[in-house]
Amino acid sequence: MDNLITGILAIAVFVAFTAGLAQSIGAIPFVFIVAIVIAMAGYDFWQSARHGLREEREQKAGKE
């Protein structure tokens, strides 16, 4: 659960930083690249969180 909270905070800081950078630069190609990278990071976090929660659930089921 701690990894989930830390991951959410990390993604939020990453999105805030890169979106702010893209807004300050303002070049359309850079904004497009930043949007793609944010989407890929979000997807990777979603997959990792789902996998981690599944493993945690399996460990708890195995202990009982």
C-alpha positions, -999 to +999 in steps of 0.1 A: +000+000+000+029+023+007+042+018-028+008+028-042+007+061-023+043+069-032+037+061-068+006+083-070+026+112-054+055+106-078+032+106-109+015+138-096+048+156-092+060+143-126+028+154-144+029+189-127+065+194-136+063+182-172+030+199-179+043+232-165+074+228-186+054+221-217+032+251-210+061+275-205+079+263-237+046+263-256+059+245-288+032+222-301+056+193-309+070+194-273+035+195-258+026+165-279+057+146-267+050+155-231+014+143-234+026+109-248+052+105-221+026+113-194+002+088-208+029+061-210+040+068-174+004+066-162-002+034-180+030+019-166+020+030-131-014+015-135+001-019-146+026-019-118+001-010-092-023-037-104+004-063-104+016-053-070-018-054-055-025-088-070+008-101-055-001-086-021-035-103-022-020-136-031+005-134-003-023-127+022-043-156+009-013-179+011-007-170+048-042-179+059 
